[in-house]
């Protein structure tokens, strides 16, 4: 069973932002075959909302994705960037 990490992360973050049409998730290659690097791009206000106070929201998003990736014994790294 292959998990579409980009779609899963997009499904998590899209309902949380003010401008969902400006959100994108991009998967990047890693030197480690067991690591998946995902970048979330959005407006600065939406990135601030996704990171949350003290990074609490970003931490929760990372936890949800790590549960999903543990099925395939992968490590997911999520980075948040604004336009």
N, CA, C and O atoms as CSV, one atom per row, in Angstrom:
chain,resi,resn,atom,element,x,y,z
A,1,UNK,N,N,0.838,-1.189,0.000
A,1,UNK,CA,C,0.000,0.000,0.000
A,1,UNK,C,C,0.879,1.248,0.000
A,1,UNK,O,O,1.658,1.466,0.928
A,2,UNK,N,N,0.753,2.052,-1.028
A,2,UNK,CA,C,1.517,3.298,-1.119
A,2,UNK,C,C,0.656,4.462,-0.632
A,2,UNK,O,O,-0.504,4.598,-1.020
A,3,UNK,N,N,1.234,5.286,0.214
A,3,UNK,CA,C,0.518,6.439,0.750
A,3,UNK,C,C,0.908,7.665,-0.066
A,3,UNK,O,O,2.091,7.893,-0.318
A,4,UNK,N,N,-0.070,8.446,-0.477
A,4,UNK,CA,C,0.188,9.709,-1.172
A,4,UNK,C,C,0.349,10.787,-0.099
A,4,UNK,O,O,-0.624,11.397,0.345
A,5,UNK,N,N,1.598,11.004,0.302
A,5,UNK,CA,C,1.880,11.928,1.399
A,5,UNK,C,C,1.491,13.364,1.065
A,5,UNK,O,O,1.002,14.093,1.928
A,6,UNK,N,N,1.706,13.772,-0.188
A,6,UNK,CA,C,1.349,15.134,-0.581
A,6,UNK,C,C,-0.156,15.365,-0.440
A,6,UNK,O,O,-0.582,16.380,0.112
A,7,UNK,N,N,-0.949,14.437,-0.933
A,7,UNK,CA,C,-2.411,14.581,-0.860
A,7,UNK,C,C,-2.885,14.519,0.593
A,7,UNK,O,O,-3.765,15.280,0.996
A,8,UNK,N,N,-2.300,13.612,1.376
A,8,UNK,CA,C,-2.694,13.490,2.788
A,8,UNK,C,C,-2.423,14.785,3.540
A,8,UNK,O,O,-3.276,15.264,4.287
A,9,UNK,N,N,-1.232,15.351,3.343
A,9,UNK,CA,C,-0.897,16.606,4.023
A,9,UNK,C,C,-1.790,17.741,3.533
A,9,UNK,O,O,-2.226,18.574,4.327
A,10,UNK,N,N,-2.062,17.778,2.236
A,10,UNK,CA,C,-2.939,18.812,1.680
A,10,UNK,C,C,-4.338,18.703,2.285
A,10,UNK,O,O,-4.958,19.717,2.605
A,11,UNK,N,N,-4.831,17.486,2.439
A,11,UNK,CA,C,-6.154,17.271,3.035
A,11,UNK,C,C,-6.197,17.750,4.488
A,11,UNK,O,O,-7.247,18.168,4.977
A,12,UNK,N,N,-5.060,17.689,5.173
A,12,UNK,CA,C,-5.000,18.146,6.568
A,12,UNK,C,C,-4.957,19.668,6.641
A,12,UNK,O,O,-5.689,20.264,7.431
A,13,UNK,N,N,-4.109,20.313,5.827
A,13,UNK,CA,C,-3.890,21.757,5.980
A,13,UNK,C,C,-4.911,22.642,5.271
A,13,UNK,O,O,-5.175,23.757,5.722
A,14,UNK,N,N,-5.486,22.167,4.176
A,14,UNK,CA,C,-6.388,23.020,3.384
A,14,UNK,C,C,-7.568,23.574,4.186
A,14,UNK,O,O,-7.864,24.763,4.068
A,15,UNK,N,N,-8.257,22.759,5.000
A,15,UNK,CA,C,-9.390,23.313,5.759
A,15,UNK,C,C,-8.970,24.293,6.860
A,15,UNK,O,O,-9.823,24.968,7.437
A,16,UNK,N,N,-7.685,24.378,7.156
A,16,UNK,CA,C,-7.218,25.201,8.266
A,16,UNK,C,C,-6.836,26.627,7.855
A,16,UNK,O,O,-6.558,27.458,8.720
A,17,UNK,N,N,-6.817,26.921,6.555
A,17,UNK,CA,C,-6.309,28.207,6.089
A,17,UNK,C,C,-7.434,29.090,5.532
A,17,UNK,O,O,-8.521,28.606,5.215
A,18,UNK,N,N,-7.149,30.397,5.421
A,18,UNK,CA,C,-8.115,31.346,4.866
A,18,UNK,C,C,-8.159,31.296,3.343
A,18,UNK,O,O,-9.212,31.505,2.740
A,19,UNK,N,N,-7.005,31.017,2.718
A,19,UNK,CA,C,-6.925,31.011,1.253
A,19,UNK,C,C,-6.465,29.638,0.755
A,19,UNK,O,O,-5.310,29.479,0.360
A,20,UNK,N,N,-7.363,28.647,0.772
A,20,UNK,CA,C,-6.974,27.280,0.404
A,20,UNK,C,C,-6.492,27.143,-1.037
A,20,UNK,O,O,-5.725,26.234,-1.354
A,21,UNK,N,N,-6.941,28.047,-1.912
A,21,UNK,CA,C,-6.512,27.962,-3.312
A,21,UNK,C,C,-5.042,28.349,-3.488
A,21,UNK,O,O,-4.453,28.073,-4.533
A,22,UNK,N,N,-4.447,28.984,-2.476
A,22,UNK,CA,C,-3.043,29.403,-2.557
A,22,UNK,C,C,-2.106,28.460,-1.809
A,22,UNK,O,O,-0.916,28.745,-1.678
A,23,UNK,N,N,-2.627,27.352,-1.323
A,23,UNK,CA,C,-1.810,26.385,-0.587
A,23,UNK,C,C,-1.294,25.324,-1.555
A,23,UNK,O,O,-2.030,24.835,-2.412
A,24,UNK,N,N,-0.017,24.980,-1.400
A,24,UNK,CA,C,0.525,23.873,-2.189
A,24,UNK,C,C,1.453,23.050,-1.305
A,24,UNK,O,O,2.065,23.559,-0.366
A,25,UNK,N,N,1.539,21.773,-1.631
A,25,UNK,CA,C,2.431,20.861,-0.925
A,25,UNK,C,C,3.352,20.249,-1.971
A,25,UNK,O,O,2.901,19.744,-2.999
A,26,UNK,N,N,4.649,20.302,-1.692
A,26,UNK,CA,C,5.630,19.797,-2.644
A,26,UNK,C,C,6.528,18.779,-1.964
A,26,UNK,O,O,7.039,19.015,-0.869
A,27,UNK,N,N,6.713,17.655,-2.620
A,27,UNK,CA,C,7.579,16.600,-2.099
A,27,UNK,C,C,8.978,16.782,-2.688
A,27,UNK,O,O,9.132,16.972,-3.895
A,28,UNK,N,N,9.988,16.722,-1.830
A,28,UNK,CA,C,11.374,16.866,-2.271
A,28,UNK,C,C,12.120,15.564,-2.009
A,28,UNK,O,O,11.790,14.816,-1.089
A,29,UNK,N,N,13.110,15.314,-2.816
A,29,UNK,CA,C,13.927,14.114,-2.632
A,29,UNK,C,C,14.852,14.280,-1.438
A,29,UNK,O,O,15.261,15.389,-1.094
A,30,UNK,N,N,15.167,13.168,-0.821
A,30,UNK,CA,C,16.084,13.142,0.315
A,30,UNK,C,C,17.196,12.151,0.019
A,30,UNK,O,O,17.006,11.203,-0.742
A,31,UNK,N,N,18.350,12.371,0.618
A,31,UNK,CA,C,19.453,11.428,0.450
A,31,UNK,C,C,19.143,10.105,1.133
A,31,UNK,O,O,19.658,9.059,0.740
A,32,UNK,N,N,18.302,10.157,2.153
A,32,UNK,CA,C,17.888,8.964,2.883
A,32,UNK,C,C,16.608,8.426,2.244
A,32,UNK,O,O,15.596,9.125,2.198
A,33,UNK,N,N,16.649,7.194,1.754
A,33,UNK,CA,C,15.476,6.642,1.064
A,33,UNK,C,C,14.279,6.442,1.991
A,33,UNK,O,O,13.154,6.283,1.517
A,34,UNK,N,N,14.505,6.448,3.305
A,34,UNK,CA,C,13.402,6.283,4.258
A,34,UNK,C,C,12.860,7.610,4.774
A,34,UNK,O,O,12.024,7.632,5.677
A,35,UNK,N,N,13.336,8.720,4.202
A,35,UNK,CA,C,12.860,10.033,4.639
A,35,UNK,C,C,12.089,10.700,3.507
A,35,UNK,O,O,12.488,10.637,2.345
A,36,UNK,N,N,10.989,11.335,3.860
A,36,UNK,CA,C,10.176,12.083,2.917
A,36,UNK,C,C,10.159,13.530,3.398
A,36,UNK,O,O,9.803,13.806,4.544
A,37,UNK,N,N,10.541,14.445,2.525
A,37,UNK,CA,C,10.551,15.865,2.869
A,37,UNK,C,C,9.398,16.535,2.134
A,37,UNK,O,O,9.295,16.458,0.910
A,38,UNK,N,N,8.539,17.190,2.896
A,38,UNK,CA,C,7.382,17.880,2.324
A,38,UNK,C,C,7.438,19.361,2.688
A,38,UNK,O,O,7.663,19.722,3.843
A,39,UNK,N,N,7.230,20.205,1.691
A,39,UNK,CA,C,7.170,21.650,1.898
A,39,UNK,C,C,5.727,22.103,1.726
A,39,UNK,O,O,5.066,21.759,0.746
A,40,UNK,N,N,5.250,22.879,2.694
A,40,UNK,CA,C,3.927,23.493,2.591
A,40,UNK,C,C,4.159,24.960,2.253
A,40,UNK,O,O,4.819,25.680,3.003
A,41,UNK,N,N,3.611,25.401,1.117
A,41,UNK,CA,C,3.730,26.795,0.694
A,41,UNK,C,C,2.352,27.434,0.797
A,41,UNK,O,O,1.360,26.866,0.341
A,42,UNK,N,N,2.297,28.623,1.400
A,42,UNK,CA,C,1.039,29.355,1.527
A,42,UNK,C,C,1.366,30.818,1.815
A,42,UNK,O,O,2.531,31.196,1.939
A,43,UNK,N,N,0.322,31.631,1.920
A,43,UNK,CA,C,0.535,33.041,2.266
A,43,UNK,C,C,1.104,33.126,3.683
A,43,UNK,O,O,0.977,32.187,4.469
A,44,UNK,N,N,1.724,34.247,3.997
A,44,UNK,CA,C,2.360,34.371,5.318
A,44,UNK,C,C,1.363,34.260,6.463
A,44,UNK,O,O,1.687,33.688,7.504
A,45,UNK,N,N,0.152,34.798,6.291
A,45,UNK,CA,C,-0.866,34.678,7.346
A,45,UNK,C,C,-1.271,33.224,7.548
A,45,UNK,O,O,-1.441,32.769,8.679
A,46,UNK,N,N,-1.426,32.499,6.442
A,46,UNK,CA,C,-1.823,31.100,6.556
A,46,UNK,C,C,-0.701,30.239,7.130
A,46,UNK,O,O,-0.964,29.309,7.891
A,47,UNK,N,N,0.540,30.540,6.775
A,47,UNK,CA,C,1.672,29.797,7.348
A,47,UNK,C,C,1.726,30.036,8.857
A,47,UNK,O,O,1.967,29.110,9.632
A,48,UNK,N,N,1.500,31.282,9.263
A,48,UNK,CA,C,1.482,31.599,10.703
A,48,UNK,C,C,0.397,30.790,11.403
A,48,UNK,O,O,0.603,30.298,12.513
A,49,UNK,N,N,-0.749,30.655,10.762
A,49,UNK,CA,C,-1.854,29.867,11.340
A,49,UNK,C,C,-1.466,28.388,11.413
A,49,UNK,O,O,-1.752,27.723,12.408
A,50,UNK,N,N,-0.816,27.870,10.366
A,50,UNK,CA,C,-0.435,26.450,10.343
A,50,UNK,C,C,0.669,26.140,11.357
A,50,UNK,O,O,0.719,25.033,11.895
A,51,UNK,N,N,1.538,27.091,11.617
A,51,UNK,CA,C,2.598,26.867,12.612
A,51,UNK,C,C,2.021,26.986,14.021
A,51,UNK,O,O,2.362,26.205,14.910
A,52,UNK,N,N,1.145,27.967,14.212
A,52,UNK,CA,C,0.483,28.124,15.514
A,52,UNK,C,C,1.365,28.775,16.559
A,52,UNK,O,O,2.555,29.010,16.348
A,53,UNK,N,N,0.758,29.054,17.668
A,53,UNK,CA,C,1.475,29.703,18.772
A,53,UNK,C,C,2.495,28.739,19.357
A,53,UNK,O,O,2.146,27.667,19.851
A,54,UNK,N,N,3.753,29.133,19.295
A,54,UNK,CA,C,4.815,28.282,19.826
A,54,UNK,C,C,5.028,27.010,19.015
A,54,UNK,O,O,5.660,26.068,19.493
A,55,UNK,N,N,4.505,26.978,17.796
A,55,UNK,CA,C,4.687,25.804,16.944
A,55,UNK,C,C,3.776,24.635,17.283
A,55,UNK,O,O,3.991,23.512,16.827
A,56,UNK,N,N,2.749,24.914,18.094
A,56,UNK,CA,C,1.883,23.817,18.549
A,56,UNK,C,C,1.103,23.172,17.403
A,56,UNK,O,O,0.949,21.951,17.372
A,57,UNK,N,N,0.612,23.975,16.467
A,57,UNK,CA,C,-0.160,23.422,15.353
A,57,UNK,C,C,0.752,22.623,14.421
A,57,UNK,O,O,0.387,21.536,13.972
A,58,UNK,N,N,1.939,23.163,14.130
A,58,UNK,CA,C,2.898,22.462,13.266
A,58,UNK,C,C,3.283,21.124,13.894
A,58,UNK,O,O,3.416,20.119,13.196
A,59,UNK,N,N,3.457,21.119,15.187
A,59,UNK,CA,C,3.795,19.883,15.895
A,59,UNK,C,C,2.688,18.848,15.753
A,59,UNK,O,O,2.960,17.666,15.543
A,60,UNK,N,N,1.450,19.288,15.867
A,60,UNK,CA,C,0.309,18.370,15.722
A,60,UNK,C,C,0.215,17.821,14.306
A,60,UNK,O,O,-0.063,16.637,14.111
A,61,UNK,N,N,0.447,18.683,13.316
A,61,UNK,CA,C,0.421,18.241,11.917
A,61,UNK,C,C,1.519,17.208,11.688
A,61,UNK,O,O,1.293,16.191,11.032
A,62,UNK,N,N,2.704,17.469,12.230
A,62,UNK,CA,C,3.824,16.526,12.080
A,62,UNK,C,C,3.506,15.191,12.753
A,62,UNK,O,O,3.852,14.137,12.219
A,63,UNK,N,N,2.857,15.220,13.907
A,63,UNK,CA,C,2.483,13.982,14.592
A,63,UNK,C,C,1.509,13.160,13.766
A,63,UNK,O,O,1.660,11.942,13.665
A,64,UNK,N,N,0.511,13.809,13.172
A,64,UNK,CA,C,-0.455,13.086,12.337
A,64,UNK,C,C,0.237,12.438,11.147
A,64,UNK,O,O,-0.056,11.293,10.801
A,65,UNK,N,N,1.152,13.165,10.523
A,65,UNK,CA,C,1.852,12.624,9.364
A,65,UNK,C,C,2.821,11.514,9.767
A,65,UNK,O,O,3.055,10.594,8.984
A,66,UNK,N,N,3.384,11.582,10.966
A,66,UNK,CA,C,4.312,10.527,11.390
A,66,UNK,C,C,3.570,9.223,11.658
A,66,UNK,O,O,4.114,8.142,11.430
A,67,UNK,N,N,2.335,9.315,12.137
A,67,UNK,CA,C,1.512,8.118,12.325
A,67,UNK,C,C,1.259,7.473,10.968
A,67,UNK,O,O,1.368,6.257,10.811
A,68,UNK,N,N,0.924,8.296,10.005
A,68,UNK,CA,C,0.664,7.830,8.637
A,68,UNK,C,C,1.927,7.184,8.037
A,68,UNK,O,O,1.839,6.134,7.400
A,69,UNK,N,N,3.083,7.800,8.238
A,69,UNK,CA,C,4.321,7.300,7.625
A,69,UNK,C,C,4.887,6.079,8.346
A,69,UNK,O,O,5.676,5.333,7.767
A,70,UNK,N,N,4.501,5.869,9.586
A,70,UNK,CA,C,5.041,4.722,10.326
A,70,UNK,C,C,4.585,3.399,9.718
A,70,UNK,O,O,5.222,2.365,9.925
A,71,UNK,N,N,3.489,3.431,8.972
A,71,UNK,CA,C,2.996,2.230,8.295
A,71,UNK,C,C,4.038,1.720,7.304
A,71,UNK,O,O,4.209,0.512,7.136
A,72,UNK,N,N,4.742,2.663,6.641
A,72,UNK,CA,C,5.756,2.301,5.647
A,72,UNK,C,C,7.178,2.413,6.191
A,72,UNK,O,O,8.139,2.354,5.423
A,73,UNK,N,N,7.323,2.574,7.513
A,73,UNK,CA,C,8.631,2.755,8.137
A,73,UNK,C,C,9.413,3.909,7.517
A,73,UNK,O,O,10.604,3.782,7.235
A,74,UNK,N,N,8.740,5.019,7.311
A,74,UNK,CA,C,9.353,6.220,6.742
A,74,UNK,C,C,9.338,7.328,7.787
A,74,UNK,O,O,8.554,7.301,8.736
A,75,UNK,N,N,10.219,8.296,7.592
A,75,UNK,CA,C,10.250,9.479,8.442
A,75,UNK,C,C,9.820,10.660,7.585
A,75,UNK,O,O,10.358,10.866,6.497
A,76,UNK,N,N,8.861,11.430,8.062
A,76,UNK,CA,C,8.379,12.573,7.317
A,76,UNK,C,C,8.890,13.852,7.968
A,76,UNK,O,O,8.744,14.056,9.173
A,77,UNK,N,N,9.494,14.711,7.144
A,77,UNK,CA,C,9.928,16.022,7.586
A,77,UNK,C,C,9.048,17.048,6.866
A,77,UNK,O,O,8.930,17.024,5.640
A,78,UNK,N,N,8.436,17.942,7.635
A,78,UNK,CA,C,7.554,18.946,7.052
A,78,UNK,C,C,8.132,20.328,7.321
A,78,UNK,O,O,8.466,20.668,8.456
A,79,UNK,N,N,8.244,21.116,6.257
A,79,UNK,CA,C,8.737,22.490,6.378
A,79,UNK,C,C,7.666,23.423,5.868
A,79,UNK,O,O,6.990,23.136,4.880
A,80,UNK,N,N,7.518,24.543,6.549
A,80,UNK,CA,C,6.491,25.533,6.197
A,80,UNK,C,C,7.165,26.774,5.635
A,80,UNK,O,O,8.068,27.331,6.260
A,81,UNK,N,N,6.724,27.217,4.441
A,81,UNK,CA,C,7.296,28.399,3.808
A,81,UNK,C,C,6.199,29.280,3.256
A,81,UNK,O,O,5.233,28.796,2.667
A,82,UNK,N,N,6.355,30.588,3.453
A,82,UNK,CA,C,5.371,31.515,2.908
A,82,UNK,C,C,5.876,32.101,1.598
A,82,UNK,O,O,7.073,32.088,1.314
A,83,UNK,N,N,4.938,32.617,0.806
A,83,UNK,CA,C,5.285,33.244,-0.470
A,83,UNK,C,C,5.959,34.565,-0.232
A,83,UNK,O,O,6.330,35.250,-1.185
